[in-house]
Amino acid sequence: MKAMQVMSALSQATRFDVYTRLVEALPAGVASGDLAATTKSAPSAMSAHLAILSRAGLVASEKIGKTVIYSAVTAPVAELSDLLVSKFTRNS
């Protein structure tokens, strides 16, 4: 698992907000243009944010016509959560 990459990707406020919106939209996805509009980001900036989330394995994309739909991939966050709990909690 790429724990550091996942934490790094989600450490930026806009990316955290985008990922949260994508999780809330599950099982459907959200068009990149809609994500840019709701976060008041330029399309080029949103593209860069989505690329970082994608490299961390946090989003999947599907092209439908001229529109790219992004959806959240939650497994990396679940794996990170399990890792953090196992590393940083002790049985009392």
Gaussian input, Z-matrix of N, CA and C with variables (Angstrom, degrees):
# hf/3-21g

backbone

0 1
 N
 C     1     B1
 C     2     B2     1     A1
 N     3     B3     2     A2     1     D1
 C     4     B4     3     A3     2     D2
 C     5     B5     4     A4     3     D3
 N     6     B6     5     A5     4     D4
 C     7     B7     6     A6     5     D5
 C     8     B8     7     A7     6     D6
 N     9     B9     8     A8     7     D7
 C    10    B10     9     A9     8     D8
 C    11    B11    10    A10     9     D9
 N    12    B12    11    A11    10    D10
 C    13    B13    12    A12    11    D11
 C    14    B14    13    A13    12    D12
 N    15    B15    14    A14    13    D13
 C    16    B16    15    A15    14    D14
 C    17    B17    16    A16    15    D15
 N    18    B18    17    A17    16    D16
 C    19    B19    18    A18    17    D17
 C    20    B20    19    A19    18    D18
 N    21    B21    20    A20    19    D19
 C    22    B22    21    A21    20    D20
 C    23    B23    22    A22    21    D21
 N    24    B24    23    A23    22    D22
 C    25    B25    24    A24    23    D23
 C    26    B26    25    A25    24    D24
 N    27    B27    26    A26    25    D25
 C    28    B28    27    A27    26    D26
 C    29    B29    28    A28    27    D27
 N    30    B30    29    A29    28    D28
 C    31    B31    30    A30    29    D29
 C    32    B32    31    A31    30    D30
 N    33    B33    32    A32    31    D31
 C    34    B34    33    A33    32    D32
 C    35    B35    34    A34    33    D33
 N    36    B36    35    A35    34    D34
 C    37    B37    36    A36    35    D35
 C    38    B38    37    A37    36    D36
 N    39    B39    38    A38    37    D37
 C    40    B40    39    A39    38    D38
 C    41    B41    40    A40    39    D39
 N    42    B42    41    A41    40    D40
 C    43    B43    42    A42    41    D41
 C    44    B44    43    A43    42    D42
 N    45    B45    44    A44    43    D43
 C    46    B46    45    A45    44    D44
 C    47    B47    46    A46    45    D45
 N    48    B48    47    A47    46    D46
 C    49    B49    48    A48    47    D47
 C    50    B50    49    A49    48    D48
 N    51    B51    50    A50    49    D49
 C    52    B52    51    A51    50    D50
 C    53    B53    52    A52    51    D51
 N    54    B54    53    A53    52    D52
 C    55    B55    54    A54    53    D53
 C    56    B56    55    A55    54    D54
 N    57    B57    56    A56    55    D55
 C    58    B58    57    A57    56    D56
 C    59    B59    58    A58    57    D57
 N    60    B60    59    A59    58    D58
 C    61    B61    60    A60    59    D59
 C    62    B62    61    A61    60    D60
 N    63    B63    62    A62    61    D61
 C    64    B64    63    A63    62    D62
 C    65    B65    64    A64    63    D63
 N    66    B66    65    A65    64    D64
 C    67    B67    66    A66    65    D65
 C    68    B68    67    A67    66    D66
 N    69    B69    68    A68    67    D67
 C    70    B70    69    A69    68    D68
 C    71    B71    70    A70    69    D69
 N    72    B72    71    A71    70    D70
 C    73    B73    72    A72    71    D71
 C    74    B74    73    A73    72    D72
 N    75    B75    74    A74    73    D73
 C    76    B76    75    A75    74    D74
 C    77    B77    76    A76    75    D75
 N    78    B78    77    A77    76    D76
 C    79    B79    78    A78    77    D77
 C    80    B80    79    A79    78    D78
 N    81    B81    80    A80    79    D79
 C    82    B82    81    A81    80    D80
 C    83    B83    82    A82    81    D81
 N    84    B84    83    A83    82    D82
 C    85    B85    84    A84    83    D83
 C    86    B86    85    A85    84    D84
 N    87    B87    86    A86    85    D85
 C    88    B88    87    A87    86    D86
 C    89    B89    88    A88    87    D87
 N    90    B90    89    A89    88    D88
 C    91    B91    90    A90    89    D89
 C    92    B92    91    A91    90    D90
 N    93    B93    92    A92    91    D91
 C    94    B94    93    A93    92    D92
 C    95    B95    94    A94    93    D93
 N    96    B96    95    A95    94    D94
 C    97    B97    96    A96    95    D95
 C    98    B98    97    A97    96    D96
 N    99    B99    98    A98    97    D97
 C   100   B100    99    A99    98    D98
 C   101   B101   100   A100    99    D99
 N   102   B102   101   A101   100   D100
 C   103   B103   102   A102   101   D101
 C   104   B104   103   A103   102   D102
 N   105   B105   104   A104   103   D103
 C   106   B106   105   A105   104   D104
 C   107   B107   106   A106   105   D105
 N   108   B108   107   A107   106   D106
 C   109   B109   108   A108   107   D107
 C   110   B110   109   A109   108   D108
 N   111   B111   110   A110   109   D109
 C   112   B112   111   A111   110   D110
 C   113   B113   112   A112   111   D111
 N   114   B114   113   A113   112   D112
 C   115   B115   114   A114   113   D113
 C   116   B116   115   A115   114   D114
 N   117   B117   116   A116   115   D115
 C   118   B118   117   A117   116   D116
 C   119   B119   118   A118   117   D117
 N   120   B120   119   A119   118   D118
 C   121   B121   120   A120   119   D119
 C   122   B122   121   A121   120   D120
 N   123   B123   122   A122   121   D121
 C   124   B124   123   A123   122   D122
 C   125   B125   124   A124   123   D123
 N   126   B126   125   A125   124   D124
 C   127   B127   126   A126   125   D125
 C   128   B128   127   A127   126   D126
 N   129   B129   128   A128   127   D127
 C   130   B130   129   A129   128   D128
 C   131   B131   130   A130   129   D129
 N   132   B132   131   A131   130   D130
 C   133   B133   132   A132   131   D131
 C   134   B134   133   A133   132   D132
 N   135   B135   134   A134   133   D133
 C   136   B136   135   A135   134   D134
 C   137   B137   136   A136   135   D135
 N   138   B138   137   A137   136   D136
 C   139   B139   138   A138   137   D137
 C   140   B140   139   A139   138   D138
 N   141   B141   140   A140   139   D139
 C   142   B142   141   A141   140   D140
 C   143   B143   142   A142   141   D141
 N   144   B144   143   A143   142   D142
 C   145   B145   144   A144   143   D143
 C   146   B146   145   A145   144   D144
 N   147   B147   146   A146   145   D145
 C   148   B148   147   A147   146   D146
 C   149   B149   148   A148   147   D147
 N   150   B150   149   A149   148   D148
 C   151   B151   150   A150   149   D149
 C   152   B152   151   A151   150   D150
 N   153   B153   152   A152   151   D151
 C   154   B154   153   A153   152   D152
 C   155   B155   154   A154   153   D153
 N   156   B156   155   A155   154   D154
 C   157   B157   156   A156   155   D155
 C   158   B158   157   A157   156   D156
 N   159   B159   158   A158   157   D157
 C   160   B160   159   A159   158   D158
 C   161   B161   160   A160   159   D159
 N   162   B162   161   A161   160   D160
 C   163   B163   162   A162   161   D161
 C   164   B164   163   A163   162   D162
 N   165   B165   164   A164   163   D163
 C   166   B166   165   A165   164   D164
 C   167   B167   166   A166   165   D165
 N   168   B168   167   A167   166   D166
 C   169   B169   168   A168   167   D167
 C   170   B170   169   A169   168   D168
 N   171   B171   170   A170   169   D169
 C   172   B172   171   A171   170   D170
 C   173   B173   172   A172   171   D171
 N   174   B174   173   A173   172   D172
 C   175   B175   174   A174   173   D173
 C   176   B176   175   A175   174   D174
 N   177   B177   176   A176   175   D175
 C   178   B178   177   A177   176   D176
 C   179   B179   178   A178   177   D177
 N   180   B180   179   A179   178   D178
 C   181   B181   180   A180   179   D179
 C   182   B182   181   A181   180   D180
 N   183   B183   182   A182   181   D181
 C   184   B184   183   A183   182   D182
 C   185   B185   184   A184   183   D183
 N   186   B186   185   A185   184   D184
 C   187   B187   186   A186   185   D185
 C   188   B188   187   A187   186   D186
 N   189   B189   188   A188   187   D187
 C   190   B190   189   A189   188   D188
 C   191   B191   190   A190   189   D189
 N   192   B192   191   A191   190   D190
 C   193   B193   192   A192   191   D191
 C   194   B194   193   A193   192   D192
 N   195   B195   194   A194   193   D193
 C   196   B196   195   A195   194   D194
 C   197   B197   196   A196   195   D195
 N   198   B198   197   A197   196   D196
 C   199   B199   198   A198   197   D197
 C   200   B200   199   A199   198   D198
 N   201   B201   200   A200   199   D199
 C   202   B202   201   A201   200   D200
 C   203   B203   202   A202   201   D201
 N   204   B204   203   A203   202   D202
 C   205   B205   204   A204   203   D203
 C   206   B206   205   A205   204   D204
 N   207   B207   206   A206   205   D205
 C   208   B208   207   A207   206   D206
 C   209   B209   208   A208   207   D207
 N   210   B210   209   A209   208   D208
 C   211   B211   210   A210   209   D209
 C   212   B212   211   A211   210   D210
 N   213   B213   212   A212   211   D211
 C   214   B214   213   A213   212   D212
 C   215   B215   214   A214   213   D213
 N   216   B216   215   A215   214   D214
 C   217   B217   216   A216   215   D215
 C   218   B218   217   A217   216   D216
 N   219   B219   218   A218   217   D217
 C   220   B220   219   A219   218   D218
 C   221   B221   220   A220   219   D219
 N   222   B222   221   A221   220   D220
 C   223   B223   222   A222   221   D221
 C   224   B224   223   A223   222   D222
 N   225   B225   224   A224   223   D223
 C   226   B226   225   A225   224   D224
 C   227   B227   226   A226   225   D225
 N   228   B228   227   A227   226   D226
 C   229   B229   228   A228   227   D227
 C   230   B230   229   A229   228   D228
 N   231   B231   230   A230   229   D229
 C   232   B232   231   A231   230   D230
 C   233   B233   232   A232   231   D231
 N   234   B234   233   A233   232   D232
 C   235   B235   234   A234   233   D233
 C   236   B236   235   A235   234   D234
 N   237   B237   236   A236   235   D235
 C   238   B238   237   A237   236   D236
 C   239   B239   238   A238   237   D237
 N   240   B240   239   A239   238   D238
 C   241   B241   240   A240   239   D239
 C   242   B242   241   A241   240   D240
 N   243   B243   242   A242   241   D241
 C   244   B244   243   A243   242   D242
 C   245   B245   244   A244   243   D243
 N   246   B246   245   A245   244   D244
 C   247   B247   246   A246   245   D245
 C   248   B248   247   A247   246   D246
 N   249   B249   248   A248   247   D247
 C   250   B250   249   A249   248   D248
 C   251   B251   250   A250   249   D249
 N   252   B252   251   A251   250   D250
 C   253   B253   252   A252   251   D251
 C   254   B254   253   A253   252   D252
 N   255   B255   254   A254   253   D253
 C   256   B256   255   A255   254   D254
 C   257   B257   256   A256   255   D255
 N   258   B258   257   A257   256   D256
 C   259   B259   258   A258   257   D257
 C   260   B260   259   A259   258   D258
 N   261   B261   260   A260   259   D259
 C   262   B262   261   A261   260   D260
 C   263   B263   262   A262   261   D261
 N   264   B264   263   A263   262   D262
 C   265   B265   264   A264   263   D263
 C   266   B266   265   A265   264   D264
 N   267   B267   266   A266   265   D265
 C   268   B268   267   A267   266   D266
 C   269   B269   268   A268   267   D267
 N   270   B270   269   A269   268   D268
 C   271   B271   270   A270   269   D269
 C   272   B272   271   A271   270   D270
 N   273   B273   272   A272   271   D271
 C   274   B274   273   A273   272   D272
 C   275   B275   274   A274   273   D273

   B1=1.4495
   B2=1.5221
   B3=1.2837
   B4=1.4499
   B5=1.5284
   B6=1.3194
   B7=1.4650
   B8=1.5214
   B9=1.3163
   B10=1.4594
   B11=1.5244
   B12=1.3184
   B13=1.4609
   B14=1.5331
   B15=1.3230
   B16=1.4679
   B17=1.5282
   B18=1.3334
   B19=1.4635
   B20=1.5182
   B21=1.3177
   B22=1.4575
   B23=1.5252
   B24=1.3172
   B25=1.4681
   B26=1.5225
   B27=1.3182
   B28=1.4620
   B29=1.5283
   B30=1.3349
   B31=1.4616
   B32=1.5252
   B33=1.3117
   B34=1.4610
   B35=1.5337
   B36=1.3189
   B37=1.4673
   B38=1.5279
   B39=1.3187
   B40=1.4685
   B41=1.5128
   B42=1.3380
   B43=1.4667
   B44=1.5255
   B45=1.3217
   B46=1.4645
   B47=1.5263
   B48=1.3283
   B49=1.4625
   B50=1.5251
   B51=1.3168
   B52=1.4675
   B53=1.5251
   B54=1.3291
   B55=1.4641
   B56=1.5300
   B57=1.3229
   B58=1.4639
   B59=1.5250
   B60=1.3232
   B61=1.4704
   B62=1.5249
   B63=1.3266
   B64=1.4613
   B65=1.5264
   B66=1.3192
   B67=1.4693
   B68=1.5281
   B69=1.3202
   B70=1.4650
   B71=1.5265
   B72=1.3264
   B73=1.4681
   B74=1.5257
   B75=1.3400
   B76=1.4676
   B77=1.5165
   B78=1.3191
   B79=1.4577
   B80=1.5264
   B81=1.3245
   B82=1.4659
   B83=1.5208
   B84=1.2922
   B85=1.4490
   B86=1.5174
   B87=1.3253
   B88=1.4588
   B89=1.5222
   B90=1.3167
   B91=1.4635
   B92=1.5241
   B93=1.3176
   B94=1.4611
   B95=1.5232
   B96=1.3174
   B97=1.4627
   B98=1.5176
   B99=1.3232
   B100=1.4640
   B101=1.5242
   B102=1.3306
   B103=1.4653
   B104=1.5192
   B105=1.3337
   B106=1.4653
   B107=1.5229
   B108=1.3268
   B109=1.4646
   B110=1.5249
   B111=1.3222
   B112=1.4674
   B113=1.5236
   B114=1.3185
   B115=1.4671
   B116=1.5258
   B117=1.3363
   B118=1.4699
   B119=1.5264
   B120=1.3312
   B121=1.4621
   B122=1.5197
   B123=1.3041
   B124=1.4634
   B125=1.5234
   B126=1.3272
   B127=1.4650
   B128=1.5275
   B129=1.3250
   B130=1.4697
   B131=1.5268
   B132=1.3199
   B133=1.4684
   B134=1.5240
   B135=1.3406
   B136=1.4644
   B137=1.5151
   B138=1.3183
   B139=1.4637
   B140=1.5251
   B141=1.3254
   B142=1.4696
   B143=1.5302
   B144=1.3346
   B145=1.4688
   B146=1.5252
   B147=1.3290
   B148=1.4631
   B149=1.5266
   B150=1.3230
   B151=1.4674
   B152=1.5263
   B153=1.3206
   B154=1.4682
   B155=1.5267
   B156=1.3277
   B157=1.4648
   B158=1.5243
   B159=1.3113
   B160=1.4670
   B161=1.5252
   B162=1.3311
   B163=1.4698
   B164=1.5262
   B165=1.3253
   B166=1.4674
   B167=1.5253
   B168=1.3265
   B169=1.4586
   B170=1.5186
   B171=1.3301
   B172=1.4607
   B173=1.5207
   B174=1.3236
   B175=1.4660
   B176=1.5169
   B177=1.3144
   B178=1.4609
   B179=1.5235
   B180=1.3191
   B181=1.4581
   B182=1.5180
   B183=1.3249
   B184=1.4594
   B185=1.5210
   B186=1.3171
   B187=1.4580
   B188=1.5186
   B189=1.3250
   B190=1.4592
   B191=1.5239
   B192=1.3169
   B193=1.4618
   B194=1.5137
   B195=1.3285
   B196=1.4664
   B197=1.5260
   B198=1.3126
   B199=1.4643
   B200=1.5223
   B201=1.3332
   B202=1.4602
   B203=1.5259
   B204=1.3304
   B205=1.4602
   B206=1.5274
   B207=1.3227
   B208=1.4636
   B209=1.5189
   B210=1.3178
   B211=1.4611
   B212=1.5237
   B213=1.3214
   B214=1.4637
   B215=1.5186
   B216=1.3196
   B217=1.4694
   B218=1.5264
   B219=1.3205
   B220=1.4684
   B221=1.5282
   B222=1.3161
   B223=1.4696
   B224=1.5305
   B225=1.3459
   B226=1.4669
   B227=1.5284
   B228=1.3227
   B229=1.4671
   B230=1.5262
   B231=1.3216
   B232=1.4674
   B233=1.5279
   B234=1.3266
   B235=1.4688
   B236=1.5233
   B237=1.3327
   B238=1.4602
   B239=1.5228
   B240=1.3081
   B241=1.4663
   B242=1.5229
   B243=1.3233
   B244=1.4690
   B245=1.5253
   B246=1.3231
   B247=1.4632
   B248=1.5248
   B249=1.3243
   B250=1.4607
   B251=1.5211
   B252=1.3193
   B253=1.4691
   B254=1.5252
   B255=1.3257
   B256=1.4685
   B257=1.5274
   B258=1.3229
   B259=1.4638
   B260=1.5235
   B261=1.3330
   B262=1.4586
   B263=1.5213
   B264=1.3179
   B265=1.4665
   B266=1.5164
   B267=1.3052
   B268=1.4625
   B269=1.5108
   B270=1.3001
   B271=1.4633
   B272=1.5178
   B273=1.3149
   B274=1.4736
   B275=1.5044
   A1=109.69
   A2=115.50
   A3=121.72
   A4=109.75
   A5=116.30
   A6=121.06
   A7=112.42
   A8=117.24
   A9=120.38
   A10=110.91
   A11=117.18
   A12=120.87
   A13=110.56
   A14=116.92
   A15=120.94
   A16=109.81
   A17=117.13
   A18=120.03
   A19=111.13
   A20=117.04
   A21=120.64
   A22=111.33
   A23=116.52
   A24=120.40
   A25=111.21
   A26=117.10
   A27=120.79
   A28=113.42
   A29=117.66
   A30=120.23
   A31=113.02
   A32=117.50
   A33=121.53
   A34=108.30
   A35=117.29
   A36=122.27
   A37=113.96
   A38=118.15
   A39=119.84
   A40=110.63
   A41=117.69
   A42=119.85
   A43=111.14
   A44=117.23
   A45=120.35
   A46=109.72
   A47=116.67
   A48=121.58
   A49=111.13
   A50=117.23
   A51=121.60
   A52=109.97
   A53=116.85
   A54=119.89
   A55=110.53
   A56=117.02
   A57=120.91
   A58=110.73
   A59=116.91
   A60=120.86
   A61=111.03
   A62=116.29
   A63=119.42
   A64=111.35
   A65=117.45
   A66=120.50
   A67=109.56
   A68=116.96
   A69=120.65
   A70=111.92
   A71=117.44
   A72=121.92
   A73=112.92
   A74=117.36
   A75=119.60
   A76=111.34
   A77=119.73
   A78=127.17
   A79=113.74
   A80=116.72
   A81=119.36
   A82=109.45
   A83=116.11
   A84=121.62
   A85=109.89
   A86=115.22
   A87=122.02
   A88=107.92
   A89=116.27
   A90=121.04
   A91=109.92
   A92=115.98
   A93=120.19
   A94=111.40
   A95=117.47
   A96=120.73
   A97=112.37
   A98=116.77
   A99=120.64
   A100=110.95
   A101=116.65
   A102=120.08
   A103=110.50
   A104=116.76
   A105=120.92
   A106=110.43
   A107=116.41
   A108=120.27
   A109=111.84
   A110=117.40
   A111=119.53
   A112=112.69
   A113=117.04
   A114=119.83
   A115=112.02
   A116=115.88
   A117=121.88
   A118=111.21
   A119=115.20
   A120=121.96
   A121=109.61
   A122=116.08
   A123=120.32
   A124=108.27
   A125=117.68
   A126=119.58
   A127=113.32
   A128=117.28
   A129=119.69
   A130=111.14
   A131=117.00
   A132=120.58
   A133=110.13
   A134=116.56
   A135=119.77
   A136=110.32
   A137=116.59
   A138=120.45
   A139=110.74
   A140=116.62
   A141=120.75
   A142=110.70
   A143=117.01
   A144=120.29
   A145=111.05
   A146=116.62
   A147=120.56
   A148=111.49
   A149=117.41
   A150=120.63
   A151=110.51
   A152=117.09
   A153=120.91
   A154=110.36
   A155=116.75
   A156=120.44
   A157=110.82
   A158=116.29
   A159=120.95
   A160=111.35
   A161=117.09
   A162=120.51
   A163=111.58
   A164=116.42
   A165=120.67
   A166=111.69
   A167=117.02
   A168=121.05
   A169=114.05
   A170=116.64
   A171=121.12
   A172=114.29
   A173=117.44
   A174=120.07
   A175=110.45
   A176=114.00
   A177=122.26
   A178=106.28
   A179=116.59
   A180=119.56
   A181=110.50
   A182=113.80
   A183=121.16
   A184=107.33
   A185=115.96
   A186=120.17
   A187=108.76
   A188=115.58
   A189=122.44
   A190=106.30
   A191=115.29
   A192=119.27
   A193=109.19
   A194=116.10
   A195=120.58
   A196=112.25
   A197=116.26
   A198=121.11
   A199=110.79
   A200=115.70
   A201=120.77
   A202=107.50
   A203=114.75
   A204=121.90
   A205=107.94
   A206=116.12
   A207=121.81
   A208=109.45
   A209=115.51
   A210=120.78
   A211=109.09
   A212=115.23
   A213=121.16
   A214=110.89
   A215=114.96
   A216=122.99
   A217=104.46
   A218=116.60
   A219=119.78
   A220=114.56
   A221=117.71
   A222=120.14
   A223=113.16
   A224=120.09
   A225=118.26
   A226=113.41
   A227=117.38
   A228=120.08
   A229=110.27
   A230=117.02
   A231=120.51
   A232=110.29
   A233=116.84
   A234=120.73
   A235=110.87
   A236=116.81
   A237=120.82
   A238=110.31
   A239=116.51
   A240=120.88
   A241=111.17
   A242=116.27
   A243=120.44
   A244=111.04
   A245=116.44
   A246=121.09
   A247=110.83
   A248=116.75
   A249=120.21
   A250=111.75
   A251=116.73
   A252=120.08
   A253=110.36
   A254=116.89
   A255=119.32
   A256=112.43
   A257=117.39
   A258=120.71
   A259=113.44
   A260=116.62
   A261=118.93
   A262=115.51
   A263=118.15
   A264=119.70
   A265=108.57
   A266=114.27
   A267=119.91
   A268=108.63
   A269=115.05
   A270=119.25
   A271=108.39
   A272=116.58
   A273=120.43
   A274=110.99
   D1=147.66
   D2=-179.34
   D3=-99.35
   D4=66.20
   D5=-173.91
   D6=-56.99
   D7=-46.43
   D8=-178.36
   D9=-64.70
   D10=-37.75
   D11=179.49
   D12=-66.51
   D13=-40.46
   D14=178.15
   D15=-64.65
   D16=-47.24
   D17=179.80
   D18=-62.92
   D19=-41.16
   D20=179.07
   D21=-63.71
   D22=-43.92
   D23=-179.34
   D24=-61.75
   D25=-39.00
   D26=-177.04
   D27=-87.83
   D28=-3.70
   D29=-177.11
   D30=-77.99
   D31=-14.41
   D32=179.47
   D33=-92.30
   D34=133.57
   D35=-170.75
   D36=-58.08
   D37=-45.31
   D38=-179.06
   D39=-65.06
   D40=-43.16
   D41=179.10
   D42=-64.58
   D43=-38.57
   D44=177.13
   D45=-61.52
   D46=-43.57
   D47=178.96
   D48=-64.02
   D49=-44.10
   D50=178.79
   D51=-61.11
   D52=-47.25
   D53=-179.39
   D54=-62.30
   D55=-41.67
   D56=177.57
   D57=-59.26
   D58=-44.28
   D59=179.16
   D60=-63.27
   D61=-39.04
   D62=179.41
   D63=-67.74
   D64=-39.54
   D65=177.35
   D66=-63.86
   D67=-43.58
   D68=179.66
   D69=-63.29
   D70=-28.04
   D71=-178.20
   D72=-83.15
   D73=-10.77
   D74=-177.78
   D75=-55.51
   D76=142.86
   D77=7.41
   D78=-85.78
   D79=-5.55
   D80=178.34
   D81=-75.70
   D82=168.27
   D83=175.86
   D84=-110.27
   D85=-175.76
   D86=-179.82
   D87=-133.33
   D88=137.56
   D89=177.88
   D90=-68.11
   D91=144.63
   D92=-178.56
   D93=-59.58
   D94=-37.15
   D95=178.14
   D96=-63.25
   D97=-38.00
   D98=177.46
   D99=-67.49
   D100=-38.40
   D101=176.98
   D102=-63.80
   D103=-42.57
   D104=178.78
   D105=-61.73
   D106=-43.26
   D107=-178.59
   D108=-65.91
   D109=-44.04
   D110=-176.70
   D111=-71.34
   D112=-24.42
   D113=178.14
   D114=-99.69
   D115=1.88
   D116=-178.87
   D117=55.64
   D118=42.98
   D119=179.22
   D120=-108.23
   D121=149.18
   D122=172.86
   D123=-66.59
   D124=146.84
   D125=178.85
   D126=-53.83
   D127=-37.94
   D128=179.87
   D129=-67.24
   D130=-37.65
   D131=177.66
   D132=-67.37
   D133=-41.28
   D134=178.87
   D135=-63.40
   D136=-39.64
   D137=177.91
   D138=-59.42
   D139=-41.88
   D140=179.06
   D141=-65.71
   D142=-42.69
   D143=178.13
   D144=-61.92
   D145=-44.77
   D146=-179.31
   D147=-65.86
   D148=-33.51
   D149=177.45
   D150=-64.93
   D151=-40.71
   D152=178.68
   D153=-66.14
   D154=-44.27
   D155=177.58
   D156=-62.66
   D157=-38.11
   D158=179.36
   D159=-66.17
   D160=-44.45
   D161=179.10
   D162=-62.22
   D163=-29.38
   D164=177.90
   D165=-82.06
   D166=-2.52
   D167=179.12
   D168=79.75
   D169=17.55
   D170=-174.71
   D171=-93.20
   D172=-15.10
   D173=178.82
   D174=-135.85
   D175=151.46
   D176=172.48
   D177=-119.23
   D178=153.58
   D179=-179.91
   D180=-131.54
   D181=152.40
   D182=177.66
   D183=-141.45
   D184=128.00
   D185=178.76
   D186=-90.42
   D187=125.30
   D188=177.21
   D189=-122.99
   D190=103.39
   D191=-173.66
   D192=65.61
   D193=-123.99
   D194=178.42
   D195=-95.42
   D196=-1.56
   D197=-176.04
   D198=-100.60
   D199=136.51
   D200=174.58
   D201=-104.43
   D202=124.25
   D203=179.71
   D204=-103.82
   D205=127.93
   D206=179.01
   D207=-107.70
   D208=143.02
   D209=175.72
   D210=-135.34
   D211=152.93
   D212=-178.71
   D213=-76.10
   D214=143.20
   D215=169.89
   D216=-111.91
   D217=115.09
   D218=-171.72
   D219=-93.45
   D220=-13.96
   D221=-177.60
   D222=-56.85
   D223=-43.23
   D224=-179.63
   D225=-61.61
   D226=-34.13
   D227=178.75
   D228=-71.55
   D229=-39.10
   D230=176.50
   D231=-62.93
   D232=-42.30
   D233=178.34
   D234=-64.21
   D235=-41.21
   D236=178.26
   D237=-63.49
   D238=-43.55
   D239=178.08
   D240=-58.71
   D241=-46.71
   D242=178.38
   D243=-60.47
   D244=-42.61
   D245=179.79
   D246=-62.18
   D247=-46.70
   D248=-179.10
   D249=-63.35
   D250=-41.98
   D251=178.45
   D252=-63.33
   D253=-44.03
   D254=-177.82
   D255=-68.86
   D256=-32.06
   D257=-177.78
   D258=-83.96
   D259=-33.18
   D260=-166.81
   D261=-120.73
   D262=14.45
   D263=173.18
   D264=-123.38
   D265=151.07
   D266=178.98
   D267=-122.64
   D268=146.27
   D269=174.19
   D270=-73.48
   D271=132.16
   D272=-178.30
   D273=-88.16

